Amino acid sequence: MAAAIDGTRTIRGTADIDEGLAALVMADPRLGRVVDAAGPVPLRLSEPGFSGLASIIVSQMVSRAAPMRSGGGLWRRGR
């Protein structure tokens, strides 16, 4: 995972995800059980530029709207 000048990192492949997960587990070993139970983290890259950003925003809006359509039941149960 290549670090930028400001310290941020860009995920470009599954090796970057694995590296990040390993760092999280080293910071808090309890996360190891979560990582094992969850299985592989999928790589979901979006195309760069406006089209990719718009796709991400719409996906988030739809994802957030789903619990609202069901009367907010999922939201209330999650609190």
URQUIBEL-V479871 format. One record per backbone hydrogen bond with DSSP energy under -0.5 kcal/mol. CO is the residue of the C=O (numbers start at 1). NH is the residue of the N-H. E is the energy in kcal/mol with one decimal. If there is no record, write none. Layout:
BEGIN
CO;NH;E  CO;NH;E
END
This chain:
BEGIN
2;10;-1.2  4;7;-1.8  8;4;-3.1  10;12;-0.6  13;16;-0.7  13;17;-1.4  14;18;-2.7  15;19;-2.2  16;20;-2.2  17;21;-2.7  18;22;-2.4  19;23;-2.0  20;24;-2.2  21;25;-2.5  22;26;-2.1  23;27;-1.9  24;28;-2.1  28;31;-2.5  29;32;-1.7  30;33;-0.9  30;34;-0.7  31;35;-2.8  32;36;-2.4  33;37;-2.4  34;38;-2.6  35;39;-1.6  40;42;-0.5  42;44;-0.7  43;45;-0.6  49;53;-2.1  50;54;-3.1  51;55;-2.1  52;56;-2.0  53;57;-2.4  54;58;-2.6  55;59;-2.3  56;60;-2.2  57;61;-2.4  58;62;-2.6  59;63;-2.5  60;64;-2.5  61;65;-1.9  62;66;-1.6  63;67;-0.6  64;68;-0.6  65;69;-2.0  66;70;-1.1  67;72;-2.1  68;71;-1.4  70;73;-0.9  72;76;-2.7  73;77;-2.4  74;78;-1.7  75;79;-0.6  76;79;-1.0
END
